[in-house]
Amino acid sequence: MTTNRPAAVAIGRRALLVSALGVAVLAACADEKKSSTAAPADDPRPLTSQEAELLALARFRLHQRATVPVDMEWPGTPSASLAVTLDLHDGVAWGRMSTGDDDAATDRLVLWDLQAIGTAPSADEAPAPAEWSTRGLSTDVPQDIFLTLALTLGSDRPENPVLLQQSTAQFLRRDAVGGVETSVFQGPRPAEETEQRQARSRYWVDDEGALLRFEAYLGDRSGQLARITVTDPHDEVEGLREAAEGVLVAGRR
């Protein structure tokens, strides 16, 4: 997950669900045309008014939690899995990251905000500043877009359910996450997208409006979607959250 093109990434926290994928659309279009292997949806249909209310609450309910432990899965090459905590109010994440196949995986600590990412050798406490590798995030790198989406997944106000019901958002199917029954929704498509495509975003929302899982298509050639799943709290690395500001400032330059 490297690039030599640092750039600030800013996605409005109050935008409709579709806005969180606006940059990803540009990055993914070329590769999506090469693949038709994405998993099909089950019986898609327009949202009912009750379903629109649930989807409208999902990002707001997540934002109310402030800090959210998640597991993140990137399906590209190399693949990556992250066990991290998201601070949706301060826009920073911290935890552990594993890249590569199981028999040759590389484990590291990871920190990122909306502008920069830092990684360091795995440890039980935050390493010294000199042990961190940092860089700016780039909208040219799908993995970086994935990291940014995670931090902007919450919203400080509910969406407008009427607009959602009038949009291209759809109910896909019922499913379970960690034993909890959910409704799976396709997020709205960008207004400028005229060609019918596989869903770019999917939301697993329980019957109280809590978002338990999110998937997004970010250009993987196999058609697989990147995934974020809300989980139980992770074992914290001592001092890792506190180290974020000092570590990441170098990557913003």
SEROVO-654737 format. One record per residue: y, z, x of N, C-alpha, C in turn; residue in three letters. Coordinates in nm, 2 decimals. Each point is the difference from the previous one (the first is absolute). Example, Ala and Ser with C-alpha at 12.3 -4.5 7.8 and 13.67 -1.06 7.14 Angstrom:
! residues 2
(atom (-0.57 0.78 1.32) (0.12 0.00 -0.09) (0.12 0.00 0.09) "ALA")
(atom (0.11 -0.07 -0.04) (0.11 0.00 0.09) (0.11 0.08 -0.08) "SER")
This chain:
! residues 253
(atom (-0.12 0.00 0.08) (0.12 0.00 -0.08) (0.13 0.00 0.09) "MET")
(atom (0.02 -0.11 0.07) (0.11 0.00 0.09) (0.08 -0.12 -0.02) "THR")
(atom (0.13 0.01 0.03) (0.10 -0.11 0.00) (0.11 0.03 0.09) "THR")
(atom (0.06 -0.10 0.05) (0.12 0.02 0.09) (0.13 -0.03 -0.08) "ASN")
(atom (0.00 0.00 -0.13) (0.11 -0.04 -0.08) (0.04 0.12 -0.09) "ARG")
(atom (0.07 0.10 0.06) (0.04 0.11 -0.09) (0.10 -0.04 -0.10) "PRO")
(atom (-0.02 0.06 -0.12) (0.10 -0.03 -0.11) (-0.01 0.11 -0.10) "ALA")
(atom (0.12 0.04 -0.05) (0.00 0.10 -0.11) (-0.06 -0.06 -0.13) "ALA")
(atom (-0.08 0.08 -0.07) (-0.06 -0.05 -0.12) (0.05 0.09 -0.11) "VAL")
(atom (0.07 -0.06 -0.10) (0.05 0.08 -0.11) (-0.04 -0.06 -0.13) "ALA")
(atom (-0.07 0.08 -0.08) (-0.03 -0.04 -0.13) (0.05 0.10 -0.10) "ILE")
(atom (0.08 -0.04 -0.10) (0.06 0.10 -0.09) (-0.10 0.09 -0.07) "GLY")
(atom (0.03 0.13 0.00) (-0.09 0.09 -0.06) (0.01 0.00 -0.15) "ARG")
(atom (0.11 -0.05 -0.06) (0.02 0.00 -0.14) (-0.04 -0.14 -0.06) "ARG")
(atom (-0.04 -0.09 0.07) (-0.03 -0.14 -0.05) (-0.13 0.01 -0.09) "ALA")
(atom (-0.01 -0.10 -0.08) (-0.12 -0.02 -0.08) (-0.12 -0.01 0.09) "LEU")
(atom (-0.12 0.02 -0.06) (-0.13 -0.01 0.08) (0.00 -0.13 0.08) "LEU")
(atom (0.04 -0.11 -0.06) (-0.01 -0.13 0.07) (0.08 0.00 0.13) "VAL")
(atom (0.11 0.07 0.01) (0.08 -0.01 0.12) (-0.06 0.05 0.12) "SER")
(atom (-0.09 0.10 -0.01) (-0.07 0.05 0.11) (-0.09 -0.10 0.07) "ALA")
(atom (-0.03 -0.11 -0.07) (-0.08 -0.11 0.07) (0.08 -0.12 0.02) "LEU")
(atom (0.13 0.00 -0.01) (0.08 -0.12 0.02) (-0.01 -0.05 0.14) "GLY")
(atom (0.01 0.08 0.10) (-0.02 -0.05 0.14) (-0.14 -0.05 0.02) "VAL")
(atom (-0.10 0.08 -0.05) (-0.14 -0.04 0.02) (-0.03 -0.14 -0.05) "ALA")
(atom (0.06 -0.04 -0.11) (-0.02 -0.13 -0.06) (0.02 -0.11 0.11) "VAL")
(atom (0.11 0.01 0.07) (0.04 -0.10 0.10) (-0.10 0.00 0.11) "LEU")
(atom (-0.05 0.11 0.04) (-0.10 0.01 0.11) (-0.14 -0.05 -0.04) "ALA")
(atom (-0.03 0.01 -0.13) (-0.14 -0.02 -0.04) (-0.02 -0.14 -0.05) "ALA")
(atom (0.10 -0.08 -0.05) (-0.02 -0.12 -0.07) (-0.08 -0.10 0.08) "CYS")
(atom (0.03 -0.02 0.12) (-0.07 -0.10 0.08) (-0.15 0.03 0.01) "ALA")
(atom (-0.04 0.12 0.03) (-0.14 0.04 0.02) (-0.07 0.00 -0.14) "ASP")
(atom (0.07 0.03 -0.10) (-0.07 0.01 -0.13) (-0.06 -0.14 -0.04) "GLU")
(atom (0.07 -0.10 0.03) (-0.04 -0.13 -0.03) (-0.13 -0.04 0.07) "LYS")
(atom (-0.03 0.07 0.10) (-0.12 -0.03 0.08) (-0.12 0.08 -0.05) "LYS")
(atom (0.02 0.09 -0.10) (-0.11 0.09 -0.04) (-0.01 0.01 -0.15) "SER")
(atom (-0.12 0.00 -0.05) (-0.01 0.02 -0.15) (-0.11 0.10 -0.02) "SER")
(atom (-0.02 0.09 0.09) (-0.12 0.10 0.00) (0.04 0.13 -0.05) "THR")
(atom (0.13 0.02 -0.05) (0.04 0.14 -0.04) (-0.08 0.03 -0.13) "ALA")
(atom (-0.03 0.13 -0.01) (-0.08 0.05 -0.11) (0.06 -0.03 -0.14) "ALA")
(atom (-0.07 -0.05 -0.09) (0.06 -0.04 -0.13) (0.03 0.12 -0.08) "PRO")
(atom (0.10 -0.01 -0.09) (0.03 0.11 -0.09) (-0.09 0.00 -0.12) "ALA")
(atom (-0.01 0.11 -0.07) (-0.09 0.01 -0.12) (0.09 -0.01 -0.12) "ASP")
(atom (-0.01 -0.11 -0.08) (0.06 -0.01 -0.13) (0.15 0.03 0.00) "ASP")
(atom (0.08 -0.07 0.08) (0.15 0.03 0.00) (0.06 -0.03 -0.14) "PRO")
(atom (0.10 0.08 -0.04) (0.07 -0.02 -0.12) (0.14 0.06 0.01) "ARG")
(atom (0.09 -0.03 -0.08) (0.14 0.06 0.00) (-0.01 0.15 -0.02) "PRO")
(atom (0.10 0.08 0.04) (0.00 0.14 -0.02) (0.03 0.04 -0.14) "LEU")
(atom (-0.06 0.10 -0.05) (0.04 0.06 -0.13) (0.12 0.09 0.03) "THR")
(atom (0.07 0.04 -0.10) (0.12 0.09 0.02) (-0.04 0.13 0.07) "SER")
(atom (-0.12 0.06 -0.03) (-0.05 0.12 0.06) (-0.03 -0.02 0.15) "GLN")
(atom (-0.06 -0.12 0.03) (-0.03 -0.03 0.14) (0.12 -0.02 0.08) "GLU")
(atom (0.10 -0.06 -0.06) (0.13 -0.02 0.07) (0.07 0.13 0.03) "ALA")
(atom (-0.02 0.10 -0.09) (0.06 0.13 0.02) (-0.07 0.06 0.12) "GLU")
(atom (-0.13 -0.01 0.01) (-0.08 0.06 0.11) (0.04 -0.06 0.13) "LEU")
(atom (0.01 -0.14 0.01) (0.03 -0.06 0.12) (0.15 0.03 0.04) "LEU")
(atom (0.08 0.01 -0.10) (0.15 0.03 0.03) (0.01 0.14 0.07) "ALA")
(atom (-0.09 0.09 -0.03) (0.01 0.14 0.06) (-0.07 0.01 0.14) "LEU")
(atom (-0.08 -0.10 0.03) (-0.09 0.02 0.12) (0.07 0.03 0.13) "ALA")
(atom (0.10 -0.08 0.03) (0.07 0.01 0.13) (0.09 0.13 0.00) "ARG")
(atom (0.06 0.03 -0.12) (0.08 0.12 -0.02) (-0.08 0.12 0.02) "PHE")
(atom (-0.12 0.01 -0.06) (-0.09 0.12 0.01) (-0.04 0.02 0.15) "ARG")
(atom (-0.02 -0.11 0.07) (-0.04 0.01 0.14) (0.12 0.05 0.08) "LEU")
(atom (0.12 -0.05 -0.03) (0.12 0.05 0.08) (0.03 0.15 -0.03) "HIS")
(atom (-0.04 0.05 -0.11) (0.03 0.14 -0.03) (-0.09 0.09 0.09) "GLN")
(atom (-0.11 -0.05 0.05) (-0.08 0.08 0.09) (0.06 0.02 0.14) "ARG")
(atom (0.09 -0.09 0.03) (0.07 0.01 0.13) (-0.09 -0.04 0.12) "ALA")
(atom (-0.09 0.09 0.03) (-0.10 -0.03 0.11) (-0.14 -0.03 -0.06) "THR")
(atom (-0.05 -0.11 0.04) (-0.13 -0.05 -0.07) (-0.10 -0.04 0.11) "VAL")
(atom (-0.11 0.07 0.01) (-0.11 -0.04 0.09) (-0.07 -0.13 -0.05) "PRO")
(atom (-0.02 -0.09 0.08) (-0.07 -0.13 -0.04) (-0.09 -0.05 0.11) "VAL")
(atom (-0.10 -0.08 -0.04) (-0.08 -0.08 0.09) (0.05 -0.14 -0.02) "ASP")
(atom (0.02 -0.07 0.11) (0.05 -0.14 0.00) (-0.10 -0.09 0.07) "MET")
(atom (-0.03 -0.12 -0.06) (-0.09 -0.09 0.06) (0.06 -0.14 0.02) "GLU")
(atom (0.00 -0.05 0.12) (0.05 -0.13 0.03) (-0.12 -0.09 0.03) "TRP")
(atom (-0.02 -0.11 -0.08) (-0.12 -0.08 0.02) (0.00 -0.11 0.10) "PRO")
(atom (0.12 -0.02 0.07) (0.01 -0.11 0.09) (-0.07 0.01 0.13) "GLY")
(atom (0.03 -0.08 0.09) (-0.06 0.01 0.14) (0.10 0.03 0.10) "THR")
(atom (-0.01 0.12 0.07) (-0.10 0.10 -0.03) (0.02 0.08 -0.12) "PRO")
(atom (-0.10 0.05 -0.06) (0.01 0.08 -0.12) (0.06 0.14 0.05) "SER")
(atom (0.06 0.07 -0.10) (0.05 0.13 0.04) (-0.02 0.10 -0.12) "ALA")
(atom (-0.02 0.12 0.03) (0.00 0.10 -0.11) (0.08 0.12 0.05) "SER")
(atom (0.08 0.06 -0.09) (0.09 0.10 0.03) (-0.02 0.12 -0.10) "LEU")
(atom (0.00 0.12 0.06) (0.00 0.12 -0.08) (0.13 0.07 0.03) "ALA")
(atom (0.10 -0.01 -0.10) (0.13 0.04 0.03) (0.06 0.07 -0.12) "VAL")
(atom (0.12 0.06 0.03) (0.08 0.07 -0.11) (0.13 -0.08 0.00) "THR")
(atom (0.04 -0.04 -0.13) (0.12 -0.07 -0.02) (0.11 0.10 -0.05) "LEU")
(atom (0.11 0.00 0.06) (0.12 0.08 -0.06) (0.09 -0.11 -0.07) "ASP")
(atom (-0.02 -0.01 -0.13) (0.07 -0.10 -0.07) (0.15 0.02 -0.02) "LEU")
(atom (0.04 0.13 0.03) (0.15 0.03 -0.01) (0.07 -0.03 0.13) "HIS")
(atom (-0.06 0.03 0.11) (0.06 -0.02 0.13) (-0.04 -0.14 0.06) "ASP")
(atom (-0.10 -0.06 -0.06) (-0.04 -0.13 0.05) (-0.06 0.00 0.14) "GLY")
(atom (-0.10 0.09 0.01) (-0.07 0.01 0.13) (-0.15 0.03 -0.03) "VAL")
(atom (-0.09 -0.04 0.09) (-0.14 0.02 -0.01) (-0.06 0.04 0.13) "ALA")
(atom (-0.11 0.08 -0.01) (-0.06 0.05 0.13) (-0.15 0.03 -0.03) "TRP")
(atom (-0.08 -0.02 0.11) (-0.14 0.03 -0.02) (-0.08 -0.07 0.11) "GLY")
(atom (-0.12 -0.05 -0.04) (-0.09 -0.06 0.10) (-0.03 -0.14 -0.04) "ARG")
(atom (-0.03 -0.09 0.09) (-0.03 -0.14 -0.02) (-0.12 -0.04 0.08) "MET")
(atom (-0.08 -0.08 -0.06) (-0.12 -0.06 0.07) (0.00 -0.15 -0.01) "SER")
(atom (-0.01 -0.07 0.11) (0.01 -0.15 -0.01) (-0.13 -0.06 0.06) "THR")
(atom (-0.04 -0.11 -0.05) (-0.12 -0.07 0.05) (-0.13 0.04 -0.08) "GLY")
(atom (-0.11 -0.06 0.04) (-0.13 0.03 -0.06) (-0.05 0.14 0.03) "ASP")
(atom (-0.09 0.05 -0.08) (-0.05 0.13 0.02) (-0.06 0.02 0.14) "ASP")
(atom (-0.07 -0.10 0.06) (-0.06 0.02 0.13) (0.09 -0.02 0.11) "ASP")
(atom (0.13 -0.04 -0.02) (0.10 -0.01 0.10) (0.14 0.04 -0.05) "ALA")
(atom (0.00 0.10 -0.08) (0.12 0.05 -0.06) (0.09 0.07 0.10) "ALA")
(atom (0.13 -0.01 -0.01) (0.10 0.07 0.08) (0.07 0.09 -0.09) "THR")
(atom (0.00 0.13 0.03) (0.07 0.11 -0.08) (0.13 0.04 0.07) "ASP")
(atom (0.11 0.01 -0.08) (0.13 0.04 0.05) (0.07 0.08 -0.11) "ARG")
(atom (0.10 0.07 0.05) (0.09 0.06 -0.09) (0.11 -0.10 -0.04) "LEU")
(atom (0.06 0.01 -0.12) (0.10 -0.10 -0.04) (0.11 0.07 -0.07) "VAL")
(atom (0.12 -0.05 0.02) (0.12 0.04 -0.07) (0.07 -0.13 -0.04) "LEU")
(atom (0.07 0.00 -0.12) (0.09 -0.11 -0.02) (0.10 0.04 -0.11) "TRP")
(atom (0.11 -0.07 0.00) (0.10 0.01 -0.11) (0.03 -0.15 -0.04) "ASP")
(atom (0.11 -0.02 -0.07) (0.03 -0.13 -0.05) (0.05 -0.10 0.11) "LEU")
(atom (0.02 0.05 0.12) (0.05 -0.08 0.11) (-0.09 -0.01 0.12) "GLN")
(atom (-0.08 0.10 0.03) (-0.08 0.00 0.12) (-0.13 0.06 -0.01) "ALA")
(atom (-0.09 -0.03 0.09) (-0.14 0.07 0.00) (-0.02 0.05 0.14) "ILE")
(atom (-0.07 0.11 0.01) (-0.05 0.05 0.13) (-0.14 0.04 0.00) "GLY")
(atom (-0.08 -0.02 0.11) (-0.14 0.04 0.01) (-0.02 0.07 0.13) "THR")
(atom (-0.10 0.09 0.00) (-0.03 0.07 0.12) (-0.15 0.03 0.00) "ALA")
(atom (-0.06 0.04 0.12) (-0.14 0.03 0.00) (-0.03 0.12 -0.10) "PRO")
(atom (-0.12 -0.01 -0.05) (-0.04 0.10 -0.10) (0.00 0.14 0.07) "SER")
(atom (0.05 0.10 -0.08) (0.00 0.14 0.06) (0.01 0.09 -0.12) "ALA")
(atom (-0.02 0.13 0.03) (0.01 0.11 -0.10) (0.14 0.05 -0.03) "ASP")
(atom (0.10 -0.04 0.09) (0.14 0.04 -0.02) (0.08 -0.12 0.05) "GLU")
(atom (0.13 0.00 -0.04) (0.08 -0.12 0.03) (0.02 -0.01 0.15) "ALA")
(atom (-0.03 -0.12 0.05) (0.02 -0.03 0.15) (0.15 0.01 0.04) "PRO")
(atom (0.02 0.01 0.13) (0.14 -0.01 0.05) (0.06 -0.13 -0.03) "ALA")
(atom (0.13 -0.01 -0.01) (0.07 -0.13 -0.03) (-0.04 -0.11 0.09) "PRO")
(atom (-0.02 0.03 0.13) (-0.04 -0.11 0.09) (-0.13 -0.07 -0.02) "ALA")
(atom (-0.09 0.07 -0.08) (-0.13 -0.06 -0.03) (0.00 -0.09 -0.12) "GLU")
(atom (0.11 -0.02 -0.07) (0.01 -0.08 -0.11) (0.04 -0.15 0.03) "TRP")
(atom (-0.06 -0.09 -0.07) (0.05 -0.14 0.01) (0.07 -0.03 -0.14) "SER")
(atom (0.12 -0.05 0.01) (0.08 -0.02 -0.12) (0.05 -0.15 0.00) "THR")
(atom (0.03 -0.05 -0.12) (0.06 -0.13 -0.02) (0.06 0.00 -0.14) "ARG")
(atom (0.09 -0.10 -0.02) (0.06 -0.02 -0.13) (-0.10 -0.07 -0.09) "GLY")
(atom (0.01 0.03 -0.13) (-0.08 -0.08 -0.10) (0.06 -0.13 -0.03) "LEU")
(atom (-0.08 -0.10 -0.04) (0.05 -0.14 -0.02) (-0.05 -0.05 -0.13) "SER")
(atom (0.08 -0.07 -0.07) (-0.04 -0.07 -0.13) (-0.09 -0.12 0.03) "THR")
(atom (-0.01 -0.04 0.12) (-0.09 -0.11 0.04) (-0.15 0.04 0.02) "ASP")
(atom (-0.02 0.13 -0.01) (-0.14 0.06 0.03) (-0.05 0.06 -0.13) "VAL")
(atom (-0.11 -0.06 -0.06) (-0.05 0.06 -0.12) (-0.04 0.15 0.00) "PRO")
(atom (-0.05 0.04 0.12) (-0.04 0.14 0.01) (0.12 0.09 -0.01) "GLN")
(atom (0.12 -0.05 0.06) (0.12 0.08 -0.01) (0.05 0.01 -0.15) "ASP")
(atom (-0.02 -0.11 -0.07) (0.04 0.00 -0.14) (-0.08 0.10 -0.08) "ILE")
(atom (-0.13 0.01 0.03) (-0.09 0.09 -0.06) (0.05 0.15 0.03) "PHE")
(atom (0.04 0.03 0.12) (0.05 0.13 0.03) (0.12 0.03 -0.08) "LEU")
(atom (0.09 -0.10 -0.01) (0.12 0.02 -0.08) (-0.02 0.02 -0.15) "THR")
(atom (-0.10 -0.08 -0.05) (-0.03 0.01 -0.14) (-0.05 0.15 -0.03) "LEU")
(atom (-0.08 0.06 0.09) (-0.04 0.13 -0.02) (0.11 0.10 -0.02) "ALA")
(atom (0.11 -0.01 0.08) (0.11 0.09 -0.01) (0.09 -0.03 -0.12) "LEU")
(atom (-0.01 -0.12 -0.05) (0.09 -0.03 -0.12) (-0.08 -0.01 -0.13) "THR")
(atom (-0.12 0.05 0.00) (-0.09 -0.01 -0.12) (0.05 0.10 -0.11) "LEU")
(atom (0.07 0.10 0.04) (0.06 0.09 -0.10) (0.14 -0.05 -0.05) "GLY")
(atom (0.04 0.05 -0.11) (0.13 -0.04 -0.05) (0.07 0.13 -0.06) "SER")
(atom (0.13 0.02 0.02) (0.06 0.12 -0.05) (0.04 -0.01 -0.15) "ASP")
(atom (-0.04 -0.10 -0.07) (0.02 -0.01 -0.14) (-0.12 -0.08 -0.06) "ARG")
(atom (-0.03 0.02 -0.13) (-0.10 -0.09 -0.06) (0.05 -0.14 -0.01) "PRO")
(atom (-0.10 -0.09 -0.01) (0.03 -0.14 -0.03) (0.04 -0.02 -0.15) "GLU")
(atom (0.05 -0.11 -0.03) (0.03 -0.03 -0.14) (-0.13 -0.05 -0.07) "ASN")
(atom (-0.06 0.07 -0.09) (-0.13 -0.05 -0.06) (0.02 -0.13 -0.08) "PRO")
(atom (0.11 -0.01 -0.06) (0.03 -0.13 -0.08) (0.00 -0.12 0.09) "VAL")
(atom (0.07 0.01 0.12) (0.00 -0.11 0.09) (-0.14 -0.02 0.06) "LEU")
(atom (-0.08 0.10 0.02) (-0.13 -0.01 0.06) (-0.09 -0.08 -0.10) "LEU")
(atom (0.01 0.04 -0.13) (-0.08 -0.07 -0.10) (0.04 -0.15 -0.02) "GLN")
(atom (0.13 -0.03 0.03) (0.05 -0.13 -0.01) (-0.03 -0.09 0.13) "GLN")
(atom (-0.04 0.07 0.10) (-0.03 -0.06 0.13) (-0.14 -0.06 0.01) "SER")
(atom (-0.04 -0.04 0.12) (-0.13 -0.06 0.02) (-0.10 0.11 0.03) "THR")
(atom (0.03 0.13 0.00) (-0.09 0.10 0.02) (-0.11 0.00 -0.11) "ALA")
(atom (-0.13 0.03 0.05) (-0.11 -0.01 -0.09) (-0.10 0.12 0.01) "GLN")
(atom (-0.07 0.03 -0.10) (-0.11 0.09 0.00) (-0.12 -0.08 0.05) "PHE")
(atom (-0.07 0.06 0.10) (-0.12 -0.07 0.06) (-0.13 0.05 -0.05) "LEU")
(atom (-0.01 0.14 0.01) (-0.13 0.06 -0.04) (0.01 0.15 0.01) "ARG")
(atom (-0.10 0.07 -0.04) (-0.02 0.14 0.02) (-0.08 0.02 0.13) "ARG")
(atom (0.03 0.11 0.07) (-0.08 0.03 0.13) (0.02 0.15 0.02) "ASP")
(atom (-0.07 0.04 0.10) (0.01 0.15 0.04) (0.03 0.01 0.15) "ALA")
(atom (0.09 0.09 0.03) (0.03 0.03 0.14) (-0.03 0.15 0.03) "VAL")
(atom (-0.09 0.03 0.08) (-0.04 0.14 0.03) (-0.05 0.07 -0.13) "GLY")
(atom (-0.06 -0.07 -0.09) (-0.05 0.06 -0.12) (0.10 0.01 -0.11) "GLY")
(atom (0.12 -0.05 0.02) (0.11 0.01 -0.10) (0.01 -0.14 -0.06) "VAL")
(atom (-0.01 0.00 -0.13) (0.02 -0.13 -0.07) (0.14 -0.05 0.01) "GLU")
(atom (0.01 -0.13 0.02) (0.13 -0.07 0.02) (0.01 -0.13 -0.08) "THR")
(atom (0.12 -0.05 -0.02) (0.02 -0.13 -0.04) (0.05 -0.08 0.12) "SER")
(atom (-0.05 -0.12 0.02) (0.04 -0.08 0.11) (0.10 -0.11 -0.05) "VAL")
(atom (0.12 0.00 0.06) (0.10 -0.10 -0.04) (0.03 -0.09 0.11) "PHE")
(atom (0.03 -0.13 -0.03) (0.06 -0.09 0.09) (0.15 0.02 -0.01) "GLN")
(atom (0.07 0.01 0.12) (0.14 0.01 0.00) (0.07 -0.13 -0.04) "GLY")
(atom (0.13 0.01 -0.04) (0.08 -0.12 -0.03) (0.00 -0.10 0.12) "PRO")
(atom (0.00 -0.12 -0.03) (0.02 -0.11 0.10) (0.15 -0.02 0.03) "ARG")
(atom (0.03 -0.05 0.12) (0.14 -0.03 0.03) (0.05 -0.11 -0.10) "PRO")
(atom (0.13 0.01 -0.03) (0.06 -0.09 -0.10) (-0.01 -0.14 0.05) "ALA")
(atom (0.01 -0.02 0.13) (0.01 -0.14 0.05) (-0.14 -0.06 0.02) "GLU")
(atom (-0.11 0.07 -0.03) (-0.13 -0.05 0.01) (-0.04 -0.07 -0.13) "GLU")
(atom (-0.02 -0.13 0.01) (-0.03 -0.08 -0.12) (-0.15 -0.03 0.00) "THR")
(atom (-0.07 0.00 0.11) (-0.14 -0.04 0.00) (-0.09 0.13 -0.03) "GLU")
(atom (-0.09 -0.02 -0.08) (-0.09 0.11 -0.04) (-0.09 0.04 0.12) "GLN")
(atom (0.00 0.12 0.05) (-0.08 0.04 0.12) (-0.07 0.13 -0.04) "ARG")
(atom (-0.09 0.03 0.10) (-0.07 0.13 -0.01) (0.10 0.11 0.00) "GLN")
(atom (-0.03 0.11 -0.06) (0.09 0.12 0.00) (0.04 0.04 0.14) "ALA")
(atom (0.13 0.01 0.02) (0.05 0.05 0.13) (-0.01 0.15 0.01) "ARG")
(atom (0.01 0.07 -0.11) (0.00 0.15 0.00) (-0.07 0.05 -0.11) "SER")
(atom (-0.07 0.11 0.02) (-0.08 0.07 -0.10) (0.02 0.15 0.01) "ARG")
(atom (0.01 0.06 -0.12) (0.03 0.15 -0.01) (-0.11 0.06 -0.08) "TYR")
(atom (-0.06 0.11 0.05) (-0.10 0.08 -0.07) (0.08 0.12 -0.05) "TRP")
(atom (0.01 0.01 -0.13) (0.09 0.11 -0.06) (-0.09 0.08 -0.10) "VAL")
(atom (0.00 0.13 0.02) (-0.08 0.08 -0.09) (0.07 0.02 -0.14) "ASP")
(atom (-0.06 0.07 -0.09) (0.05 0.00 -0.14) (0.12 0.09 -0.01) "ASP")
(atom (0.05 0.07 0.10) (0.12 0.07 0.00) (0.11 -0.07 0.08) "GLU")
(atom (-0.03 -0.12 0.05) (0.11 -0.07 0.07) (0.00 0.02 0.15) "GLY")
(atom (-0.10 0.06 0.05) (-0.01 0.03 0.15) (-0.06 -0.12 0.07) "ALA")
(atom (0.07 -0.05 0.10) (-0.05 -0.11 0.08) (-0.10 0.05 0.10) "LEU")
(atom (-0.13 -0.04 0.00) (-0.10 0.04 0.08) (-0.04 -0.10 0.11) "LEU")
(atom (0.03 -0.13 -0.03) (-0.04 -0.10 0.10) (0.10 -0.12 -0.01) "ARG")
(atom (0.03 -0.07 0.11) (0.08 -0.12 -0.01) (-0.06 -0.10 0.10) "PHE")
(atom (0.00 -0.12 -0.04) (-0.05 -0.11 0.08) (0.10 -0.11 0.00) "GLU")
(atom (0.02 -0.07 0.12) (0.09 -0.11 0.01) (-0.06 -0.11 0.09) "ALA")
(atom (0.02 -0.13 -0.04) (-0.04 -0.11 0.08) (0.12 -0.03 0.09) "TYR")
(atom (-0.03 0.01 0.13) (0.11 -0.02 0.10) (-0.04 -0.11 0.10) "LEU")
(atom (-0.08 -0.10 -0.04) (-0.03 -0.11 0.08) (-0.13 -0.01 0.08) "GLY")
(atom (-0.09 0.10 -0.02) (-0.13 -0.01 0.06) (-0.07 -0.12 -0.03) "ASP")
(atom (-0.05 -0.08 0.09) (-0.06 -0.13 -0.02) (-0.13 0.01 -0.09) "ARG")
(atom (-0.07 0.11 0.00) (-0.11 0.01 -0.08) (0.03 0.03 -0.15) "SER")
(atom (0.13 0.03 -0.03) (0.04 0.03 -0.13) (-0.01 0.15 -0.04) "GLY")
(atom (-0.04 0.08 0.10) (-0.01 0.15 -0.03) (0.13 0.06 -0.01) "GLN")
(atom (0.01 0.11 -0.08) (0.12 0.07 -0.02) (0.01 0.13 0.08) "LEU")
(atom (0.12 0.03 0.05) (0.02 0.12 0.07) (0.01 0.11 -0.10) "ALA")
(atom (-0.05 0.12 0.03) (-0.02 0.11 -0.10) (0.06 0.13 0.05) "ARG")
(atom (0.06 0.07 -0.10) (0.05 0.14 0.02) (-0.06 0.08 -0.11) "ILE")
(atom (-0.07 0.11 0.04) (-0.07 0.09 -0.10) (0.05 0.14 0.02) "THR")
(atom (0.06 0.06 -0.10) (0.04 0.14 0.00) (-0.12 0.09 0.02) "VAL")
(atom (0.00 0.10 0.09) (-0.11 0.08 0.03) (0.03 0.14 0.01) "THR")
(atom (-0.10 0.08 0.04) (0.03 0.14 0.03) (0.08 0.02 0.13) "ASP")
(atom (0.07 0.11 0.02) (0.07 0.02 0.12) (-0.08 -0.02 0.13) "PRO")
(atom (0.05 -0.06 0.10) (-0.07 -0.02 0.13) (0.02 0.12 0.09) "HIS")
(atom (-0.08 0.02 0.09) (0.02 0.10 0.11) (0.12 -0.05 0.08) "ASP")
(atom (0.10 0.09 0.00) (0.13 -0.04 0.07) (-0.02 0.02 0.15) "GLU")
(atom (0.06 -0.09 0.07) (0.02 0.01 0.15) (0.12 0.08 0.03) "VAL")
(atom (-0.02 0.11 0.07) (0.11 0.10 0.02) (0.12 -0.07 0.06) "GLU")
(atom (0.12 0.01 -0.06) (0.12 -0.04 0.05) (0.03 -0.15 -0.02) "GLY")
(atom (-0.09 -0.07 -0.07) (0.01 -0.15 0.00) (0.12 -0.04 -0.09) "LEU")
(atom (0.01 0.06 -0.12) (0.11 -0.03 -0.09) (0.14 0.03 0.07) "ARG")
(atom (0.00 0.11 0.07) (0.13 0.04 0.06) (0.04 -0.09 0.12) "GLU")
(atom (-0.10 -0.07 0.05) (0.02 -0.09 0.12) (0.06 -0.14 -0.04) "ALA")
(atom (-0.01 -0.03 -0.13) (0.03 -0.13 -0.05) (0.14 -0.05 0.04) "ALA")
(atom (0.10 0.07 -0.03) (0.14 -0.04 0.03) (0.02 -0.03 0.15) "GLU")
(atom (-0.04 0.09 0.08) (0.02 -0.02 0.15) (-0.08 -0.12 0.05) "GLY")
(atom (-0.12 -0.02 -0.05) (-0.09 -0.11 0.04) (0.06 -0.14 -0.05) "VAL")
(atom (0.03 0.00 -0.12) (0.03 -0.13 -0.06) (0.14 -0.06 0.03) "LEU")
(atom (0.09 0.09 0.05) (0.13 -0.05 0.03) (0.00 -0.10 0.11) "VAL")
(atom (-0.10 0.01 0.09) (-0.01 -0.10 0.11) (-0.04 -0.14 -0.06) "ALA")
(atom (-0.09 0.00 -0.10) (-0.04 -0.13 -0.06) (0.11 -0.07 -0.08) "GLY")
(atom (0.10 0.07 -0.04) (0.11 -0.05 -0.08) (0.10 -0.08 0.08) "ARG")
(atom (0.00 0.02 0.13) (0.10 -0.06 0.09) (-0.02 -0.15 0.01) "ARG")
